[in-house]
Amino acid sequence: MSNDVQSYYLLIEEGDLEDLRSDIWNDMPVPAYLTVEEKTYDIDISYRGSYTREFRKKSYWIDFIKPKRFYGYREIHLNAEYKDPSLMRNKLSFDFFQELGVLSPESQHINLTLNGTYQGVYLQLESVDDLFLKKRGLPPGPIYYAVNNNANLSLMRDNKLKHSLLSGYERKIGSYSDDVYIEELIYKINTPQSDFPHIIIEYLNIEKYFRWLCGAVCTMNNDGFTHNYALYRNSQTGLFEIIPWDYDATWGRKVNGGIMRYDYVPIEGHKDNHLPFFLLQVPEFRKLYRNMMEEILEVQFTVEYLEDKIVSLHQAIRPHFLLDPYKKKKISIFDSEPEFIFRFIRDRGIYLKNQLMKFEK
């Protein structure tokens, strides 16, 4: 998608708006109208997110009722990106993953006006569903959202046995009968045998997983190892692939917008997710990951490669940031963010290259 910032106009009747605001934790949507480029859509709308619902600038989930499609989407997410001083990290991350060959949502910045009042700059995210697969020419298959930290692909959390292998997952697409596949995946990961390398390749697309792992490690999304992802099982290959989600706490920033040191996440990934650990015990898998990461650190994860993308996106957002009622007073921080991200890329790149020395060639 281009960096053009379109204008979206929401109209919610006062009674429905009061219902929406009366309980920020209620997922029940209210009816509304969305106008984009002089075309009006009947929609359902609700708040989205977890702790982000408490922020002054709310994020939204939109379902299209009539017509049922919006530029090919059935539903979209509008993220406020409230704690990201750059408003760019989510999009930068998804675009970066796409460069690496990882299935990732499309995203674009938009201006949102609600009942005539400008709400600021938002990031529109594509929903990961059956249409997501169809647009990419992929075969149908179940999709599971990792909705909390129980989705650590482990049998345990905080040294306690989980009550279910499906704990932490929410089935977005598929049927009850599909659950057995993700249960088998988690069980096989956590009961490794001597023939683990031969078993795991029957459940997981190893190359795609390592491409995701490279992206998660480079962008340093600490949360992305225990939630903030989706699992898709390709019905033709029978293999799972991982899809990133909610990557605003990246490129050197924490979820609260504070600074995260460039060495916070090790090159092996998050210790609470067992899958990277077990995979990297296998010499051929370890070599694959090492070679993949080495190439990415030389090519894609460099200031030289990313500078134009970051600068052009920053310049496209800036005029709208100046008008955002929730962000405009922080323009000085916004203006310093490209250099902050460049510094993170340099420091993180050096750190990861040093970490690669531990890996056998």
C-alpha positions in Angstrom: 0.0 0.0 0.0 1.1 3.6 -0.5 1.8 6.1 2.2 -1.2 8.3 1.3 -3.3 9.1 4.3 -7.0 8.8 3.5 -9.9 10.4 5.4 -12.5 8.2 7.1 -15.7 9.6 8.5 -17.6 7.8 11.2 -21.2 8.5 12.1 -22.6 6.9 15.3 -26.1 7.9 16.6 -25.9 9.5 20.0 -27.7 6.6 21.8 -25.5 4.0 20.2 -22.4 6.1 21.0 -23.5 6.2 24.7 -23.9 2.5 24.6 -20.4 2.1 23.2 -18.8 4.4 25.7 -20.8 3.0 28.7 -18.6 -0.1 29.0 -15.2 -0.1 27.2 -14.8 -3.9 27.9 -18.0 -4.8 26.1 -17.3 -6.4 22.7 -20.9 -6.1 21.6 -20.8 -3.8 18.5 -23.1 -0.9 17.8 -24.4 0.1 14.4 -22.7 3.0 12.6 -21.9 4.5 9.2 -18.5 4.8 7.6 -17.9 7.1 4.7 -14.7 6.8 2.6 -14.2 8.6 -0.7 -17.8 9.6 -0.9 -19.1 6.0 -0.4 -21.0 5.2 2.7 -21.0 1.7 4.4 -23.4 0.3 7.0 -21.1 -1.1 9.7 -20.9 -2.6 13.2 -18.2 -1.1 15.4 -16.7 -1.9 18.8 -13.6 -1.1 20.8 -10.7 -3.4 20.3 -7.6 -4.3 22.3 -6.9 -5.2 25.9 -5.3 -2.6 28.1 -5.4 -0.1 25.2 -9.1 0.3 25.8 -8.3 2.5 28.8 -6.4 5.0 26.7 -8.1 8.3 25.8 -7.6 7.6 22.1 -9.6 4.4 21.4 -8.9 1.6 18.9 -11.8 0.1 16.9 -12.9 -3.1 15.2 -15.2 -2.6 12.2 -17.4 -5.2 10.5 -19.0 -4.3 7.1 -22.7 -5.0 6.9 -23.8 -3.3 3.6 -22.1 -3.6 1.3 -20.3 -6.6 2.8 -16.9 -5.8 1.4 -14.6 -2.7 1.8 -11.8 -2.9 -0.7 -12.0 -6.7 -0.4 -12.1 -6.7 3.4 -15.0 -8.0 5.5 -13.6 -6.4 8.6 -10.8 -4.1 9.5 -9.0 -2.8 12.7 -8.3 0.8 13.4 -5.4 1.1 15.8 -4.8 4.3 17.7 -1.1 3.5 18.2 -1.4 5.7 21.3 1.8 4.8 23.1 4.0 4.7 20.0 5.5 8.2 19.6 6.3 7.5 16.0 2.9 6.0 15.0 5.0 3.9 12.6 6.2 0.8 14.4 3.4 -1.5 13.6 3.5 -0.7 9.9 7.2 -0.7 9.7 7.2 -4.2 11.3 4.5 -5.7 9.0 6.2 -4.2 5.9 9.5 -5.7 7.2 8.0 -9.1 7.6 6.6 -9.0 4.1 10.1 -8.2 2.8 11.3 -11.4 4.6 8.6 -13.5 3.0 6.4 -13.9 6.1 2.6 -13.8 5.9 1.7 -10.4 7.3 -1.4 -8.1 7.4 -1.6 -5.1 5.0 -1.6 -1.7 6.8 -2.0 1.9 6.0 -2.5 5.2 8.0 -5.8 7.0 7.8 -7.4 10.1 9.3 -10.5 9.4 11.5 -13.3 11.8 12.1 -16.1 10.8 14.5 -19.4 12.7 14.3 -17.7 15.7 12.9 -14.8 15.7 15.4 -11.3 14.8 14.2 -9.9 11.9 16.2 -6.4 11.8 14.7 -4.1 9.5 12.8 -4.9 5.8 12.9 -3.4 2.6 11.5 -5.8 0.5 9.5 -5.0 -3.2 9.8 -6.2 -6.1 7.6 -8.0 -8.8 9.5 -6.3 -12.3 9.4 -9.2 -14.5 8.2 -10.3 -16.5 5.2 -10.2 -13.4 2.9 -6.6 -12.8 4.0 -5.7 -16.3 2.7 -7.8 -15.9 -0.5 -6.1 -12.6 -1.4 -2.7 -14.3 -1.3 -3.9 -17.4 -3.3 -3.4 -19.6 -0.3 -5.5 -22.8 0.3 -8.1 -22.5 3.1 -7.2 -23.7 6.6 -7.9 -23.0 10.2 -6.5 -19.8 11.8 -6.0 -19.4 15.5 -5.3 -16.1 17.3 -2.9 -16.1 20.2 -4.9 -13.9 22.5 -2.9 -14.1 25.7 0.4 -15.3 27.2 -0.8 -18.9 27.5 -0.1 -19.1 23.8 3.5 -19.8 24.4 3.5 -23.2 22.6 4.4 -24.8 25.9 2.6 -27.1 28.3 3.4 -24.8 31.2 3.1 -21.1 32.1 4.7 -19.6 35.1 5.8 -23.1 36.2 2.1 -24.2 36.3 0.6 -26.9 34.0 -2.0 -25.3 31.7 -5.5 -26.7 31.8 -5.7 -27.2 28.1 -3.3 -27.3 25.1 -5.7 -24.8 23.4 -5.3 -22.3 26.3 -4.4 -18.9 25.0 -5.8 -19.6 21.5 -9.0 -18.5 19.9 -10.1 -20.1 16.7 -10.9 -17.4 14.1 -11.4 -19.7 11.1 -12.1 -23.4 11.0 -14.1 -26.0 13.0 -13.9 -27.9 16.2 -12.3 -30.8 14.4 -9.3 -28.6 13.4 -8.3 -28.2 17.1 -6.6 -31.6 17.1 -3.9 -30.3 14.7 -2.8 -27.4 17.0 -3.0 -29.7 20.0 -0.8 -32.2 18.3 1.7 -29.4 17.3 2.0 -28.2 20.9 2.3 -31.8 22.2 5.0 -32.7 19.7 7.0 -29.5 20.5 7.0 -30.3 24.2 7.7 -34.0 24.1 10.8 -34.0 21.8 12.2 -37.4 20.9 15.4 -38.4 19.2 13.5 -38.2 15.9 12.2 -34.7 16.7 13.6 -33.1 13.5 11.7 -35.6 11.4 8.5 -35.2 13.4 8.3 -31.4 13.6 8.6 -31.0 9.8 5.3 -32.8 9.5 3.6 -30.1 11.5 5.5 -26.8 11.0 6.9 -25.0 7.9 10.4 -24.6 9.3 11.7 -22.1 6.7 8.7 -19.8 7.2 9.0 -20.1 11.0 12.6 -19.1 10.9 11.8 -16.2 8.7 9.2 -15.1 11.3 11.7 -15.7 14.1 14.3 -13.5 12.3 11.7 -10.7 11.9 10.6 -11.0 15.6 14.2 -11.0 16.8 15.3 -8.1 14.6 12.3 -5.8 15.4 12.5 -7.0 19.1 8.9 -7.7 19.9 9.2 -9.3 23.3 5.4 -10.0 23.4 5.4 -11.7 20.0 6.7 -15.0 21.4 3.8 -15.6 23.8 0.9 -13.8 22.0 0.5 -11.2 19.3 0.5 -13.7 16.5 -1.8 -16.1 14.6 -1.3 -19.7 13.5 -2.5 -20.8 10.0 -2.6 -24.4 9.0 -2.2 -24.8 5.2 -4.7 -27.5 4.2 -2.6 -28.6 1.2 0.7 -29.1 3.0 -0.7 -29.7 6.5 1.9 -27.4 7.9 1.5 -24.5 10.3 2.7 -21.0 9.5 2.9 -18.0 12.0 1.6 -14.6 11.3 2.7 -11.5 13.3 0.1 -9.2 14.9 0.3 -6.0 17.1 3.9 -5.0 16.6 3.8 -1.4 18.0 6.2 -2.3 20.9 9.2 -2.8 18.6 12.2 -0.9 17.1 13.5 0.0 20.6 10.2 0.9 22.3 8.2 -0.9 25.1 4.5 -1.2 25.2 4.3 1.9 27.3 6.4 3.9 24.8 9.6 3.7 27.0 13.0 2.7 25.8 13.8 -1.0 25.4 17.6 -1.7 25.3 18.8 -3.1 22.0 19.9 -6.3 23.7 16.7 -7.1 25.6 15.6 -10.0 23.5 18.3 -12.6 22.8 18.9 -14.0 19.3 17.3 -17.3 20.3 14.0 -15.6 21.0 11.9 -15.4 24.2 12.8 -18.0 26.9 9.1 -18.6 27.7 8.5 -20.0 24.3 9.9 -23.5 24.0 9.7 -23.9 20.2 12.8 -21.7 19.2 14.8 -23.5 21.9 14.0 -27.0 20.7 14.4 -26.1 17.1 17.8 -24.5 17.6 19.1 -27.7 19.3 18.9 -29.4 15.9 22.2 -28.7 14.0 20.6 -28.4 10.5 17.9 -26.1 11.8 20.4 -24.0 13.7 22.5 -23.6 10.6 19.4 -22.6 8.5 18.5 -19.9 11.1 22.1 -18.7 11.3 22.4 -18.3 7.5 19.1 -16.7 7.2 19.8 -14.2 10.0 23.2 -13.5 8.6 21.8 -12.5 5.2 19.0 -10.4 6.7 21.5 -8.5 8.9 23.6 -7.7 5.8 20.7 -6.7 3.6 17.3 -5.9 5.0 18.0 -5.0 8.6 20.2 -2.0 7.8 19.8 1.7 7.9 20.8 1.9 4.3 18.0 -0.4 3.3 15.3 1.0 5.6 16.1 4.7 5.7 14.0 5.8 2.7 11.0 3.7 3.8 11.2 5.2 7.3 11.7 8.8 6.2 9.0 8.7 3.5 6.5 7.2 5.9 7.4 9.8 8.6 7.0 12.7 6.2 3.6 11.4 5.0 2.3 11.2 8.6 3.7 14.4 9.9 1.1 17.0 8.6 -1.6 14.8 10.1 0.2 14.3 13.4 0.3 18.1 13.8 -3.5 18.0 13.8 -4.0 14.9 16.0 -5.6 16.1 19.2 -4.0 13.3 21.2 -0.5 13.6 19.8 0.2 17.1 18.4 1.9 18.3 21.6 4.5 15.6 21.2 5.7 16.7 17.8 9.3 17.2 19.0 9.5 13.5 20.0 7.8 12.5 16.8 10.4 14.4 14.8 13.2 12.7 16.6 11.8 9.2 16.1 13.5 8.4 12.7 16.9 8.9 14.2 15.9 6.9 17.3 14.9 4.0 15.0 18.1 4.3 13.0 20.2 4.2 16.1 18.3 1.1 17.3 18.8 -0.7 13.9 22.6 0.0 14.2 22.9 -1.1 17.8 20.6 -4.1 17.4 22.4 -5.1 14.2 25.8 -5.1 15.9 24.5 -7.0 18.9 22.9 -9.7 16.7 26.0 -10.1 14.6 28.0 -10.6 17.8 25.5 -13.2 19.0 25.8 -15.0 15.7 29.4 -15.8 16.6 27.9 -18.4 19.1 26.3 -20.3 16.2 28.4 -22.9 14.4 28.7 -22.4 10.7 
